Amino acid sequence: MLIAFLIWIIIGAIIGWLAGLLVQGGGFGFIADALIGIFGSVLAGWLFPSLGLEIGHGLIGSVLASVVGAAIVVLVVRLLRRI
């Protein structure tokens, strides 16, 4: 259980870092990028199937969907910071 949680955190951090690179202007730092990656993964895992969207199959599809979800979260956070 603990190892699975640590893997989830590491993958979330990597996905958050990738999302920070994809969105112009850089990321928010390691901790924030990790949290954004985890939240984006959860968001993509819930929202995309609800909308009927599917980005590939298996692990690669899940990672791509997570990166897209994290990028969406990065964009929303940046928009909220401007207000």
Secondary structure, DSSP 4 states (H G I P E B T S, - for coil): -HHHHHHHHHHHHHHHHHHHHHSTT--S-HHHHHHHHHHHHHHHHHHHHHHT---SSHHHHHHHHHHHHHHHHHHHHHHHHH-
